[in-house]
Amino acid sequence: MNNRQDGLSLTTLILWGIVIALLAITGMKVVPSVIEYYNILGAVKKLGADPATRTMSVTEIRKAYERQSAIDDFKSVSPQDLEITKEGGEVIISFSYSQKINLFKNVNLLIDYQGSSQQ
């Protein structure tokens, strides 16, 4: 007969619990930032793919982006932060920004985002 017990000790269970809790807290703080980035990227790609954008001025493109940002409620990139260029008859809209996320007391996570209508 096998008298040896298998399984986790209490210490191992507590350590795994701490690791899982730290990963969950980090995920809960980072995921909203990533979701906002993809919303901004989607709005920029939508504007870049629209054939009517080719005839718009830079001011009109910024106003169209501002309307989209009001609908989707993202504030990390303002219309003035957009870099709008025209290459070969196509409008290229790009942006970049950094977001600082406080994880714990003095521990922060800095994420650099960038995107373009041509990605």
CORUR-V330738 format. One record per backbone hydrogen bond with DSSP energy under -0.5 kcal/mol. CO is the residue of the C=O (numbers start at 1). NH is the residue of the N-H. E is the energy in kcal/mol with one decimal. If there is no record, write none. Layout:
co=[CO;CO]
nh=[NH;NH]
e=[E;E]
This chain:
co=[1;9;10;11;12;13;14;15;16;17;18;19;20;21;22;23;24;25;26;27;30;30;31;32;33;34;35;36;37;38;39;40;41;42;43;44;45;46;50;51;52;53;57;58;59;60;61;62;63;64;65;66;67;68;69;69;76;78;79;82;83;83;85;87;90;90;91;92;92;93;94;95;97;99;99;100;101;101;104;106;107;107;109;109;111;111;113;115;116]
nh=[3;13;14;15;16;17;18;19;20;21;22;23;24;25;26;27;28;29;30;31;33;34;35;36;37;38;39;40;41;42;43;44;45;46;47;48;49;50;53;54;55;56;61;62;63;64;65;66;67;68;69;70;71;72;73;74;78;81;82;84;85;94;92;90;87;92;93;85;94;117;83;115;113;101;111;102;103;109;107;108;103;104;101;111;99;113;97;95;119]
e=[-0.7;-2.2;-2.3;-2.5;-2.5;-2.0;-2.3;-2.3;-2.5;-2.4;-2.5;-2.2;-2.3;-2.5;-2.4;-2.4;-2.4;-1.4;-1.9;-2.6;-0.6;-1.9;-2.6;-2.2;-2.0;-2.2;-1.8;-2.5;-2.8;-2.2;-2.1;-2.4;-2.6;-2.4;-2.2;-2.5;-2.0;-1.0;-1.4;-0.9;-1.0;-1.0;-2.1;-2.3;-2.1;-2.2;-2.4;-2.4;-2.2;-2.0;-2.8;-1.8;-1.7;-2.6;-1.2;-1.3;-0.5;-1.5;-0.9;-0.6;-0.5;-2.4;-3.5;-1.7;-2.7;-0.5;-0.6;-2.6;-0.5;-2.2;-3.0;-2.4;-3.5;-0.6;-2.6;-0.5;-0.6;-3.0;-0.6;-0.6;-2.6;-1.6;-3.2;-0.6;-2.7;-0.6;-2.5;-2.4;-1.2]
